Amino acid sequence: MTPVLTTDGDNHITLTSNATEMLRVSKDGFYVRGVKVEQGPGEAEAVYKAFKEFMTWAIISKPVEEQ
């Protein structure tokens, strides 16, 4: 269950975790967990929180290297 970043070139970037879309950045806006974020004062905060959740999950999901 590894966090994944995918892109299809110029159209969008998607961050997924456990096959669940956490954040998508596309030409028509930002999506958090598949729901479009309305433009306005809270837009940046919603996107930041989703990205932070993705990065936190990526860090805690990282396999422990054998020593």
C-alpha positions in Angstrom: 0.0 0.0 0.0 2.4 2.6 -1.3 1.4 6.3 -1.9 1.7 7.0 -5.7 2.1 10.1 -7.8 0.8 9.8 -11.4 0.6 12.2 -14.3 -0.7 12.0 -17.8 1.5 14.7 -19.2 0.0 18.2 -19.4 -3.5 17.3 -18.2 -3.2 16.5 -14.5 -1.2 15.2 -11.5 -2.9 12.7 -9.1 -1.7 11.6 -5.7 -3.2 8.3 -4.5 -2.9 6.2 -1.4 -4.3 2.7 -1.2 -5.9 3.2 -4.6 -7.8 6.2 -3.2 -7.4 9.6 -4.9 -6.2 12.0 -2.3 -5.3 15.1 -4.4 -5.6 15.8 -8.1 -4.3 19.0 -9.8 -5.8 19.5 -13.2 -6.4 22.3 -15.7 -9.9 22.8 -14.4 -9.0 23.0 -10.7 -8.0 21.1 -7.6 -9.8 17.9 -6.3 -9.5 16.6 -2.8 -10.6 12.9 -2.4 -12.4 13.2 -5.7 -14.4 16.4 -4.8 -13.6 19.6 -6.7 -12.4 22.4 -4.4 -14.3 25.6 -5.0 -12.1 28.6 -5.8 -11.9 31.1 -3.0 -10.2 31.9 0.3 -10.2 28.3 1.6 -8.9 26.7 -1.7 -5.2 26.9 -0.8 -5.8 25.6 2.7 -7.8 22.5 1.4 -5.1 21.7 -1.1 -2.3 22.1 1.4 -4.0 19.8 3.9 -4.6 17.1 1.3 -0.9 17.3 0.1 0.3 17.2 3.8 -1.9 14.1 4.4 -0.4 12.4 1.3 3.2 13.3 2.3 2.6 12.1 5.9 1.2 8.8 4.7 4.2 8.5 2.2 6.6 8.9 5.1 5.0 6.5 7.6 4.4 3.9 4.8 8.0 3.8 3.7 9.4 0.3 4.2 12.0 0.1 7.0 15.3 -0.8 5.5 17.0 -3.9 6.9 20.2 -3.1 8.8 
